Amino acid sequence: MKREILGAVLCGGKSRRMGEDKATLEVRPGISQLDYLLGLLDTVCTKRAICVGSNPGSEREVSHEVDTLVDAAETSGPMAGVIAALRVARGLPVFVLACDMPFLEVAHIVQIANRRDASKLATSFLASDGKPEPMCSIYEAEALPLLEALAAEGRSSLRRFLEDADIERVEVSEGQFLASVNDRVELDRAIKMLRNS
């Protein structure tokens, strides 16, 4: 069931270690990571967007109808994308996914959407280290002024924000699905794992 949530895929990173745009990677044959994740978000979100960084460069081709957002200028990294998405959402929560998370499935997206607690600042899966995973989280509108204040102080760690904030923490028995791919070795491993699963 779709909810009044803006789903946003963060794909503004430089991809230096990978050597190519991670949003365009085809971990699954015939579909880019960006299109795959937008499809996952479409199962629970009424609106979707992609956050393309502060210097978007060439337009990415996607087979979904989405908005393209430029990261907030006053900070850097993923926090800039989250702030930009929350501003555009205008009071709606934002479901954030990083473009380099190939193991996510519909079941994970539905699970966290079902566990969302609108009275908290965010809802996050707990990664294998027991800490909230900021790149697969739902941020409530009330988080925006707090994130803006952190950005104004020169602080840009979403994970630290989630650790310190009043959030809904979703524990999982196995957190492999939250893994990201950052270089060719990790990409090849992910392709083989998905092919064999």
Buried (B, 14 or more C-beta within 10 A) or exposed (E): EEBEBBBBBBBBBEBEEBEEBBBBBBBBEEEBBBBBBBBBBBBBBEBBBBBBBBEBEEEBEBEBEBEEBBBBEEBBBBBBBBBBBBBBBEEBBBBBBBBBBBBBEEEBBBEBBEBBBEEBBBBBBBBEEEBBBBBBBBBBBBBBEEBBEBBEEEEBBBBBBBBEBEBBBBEBEEBEBBBBBBEEEBBEEBBEBEEEE
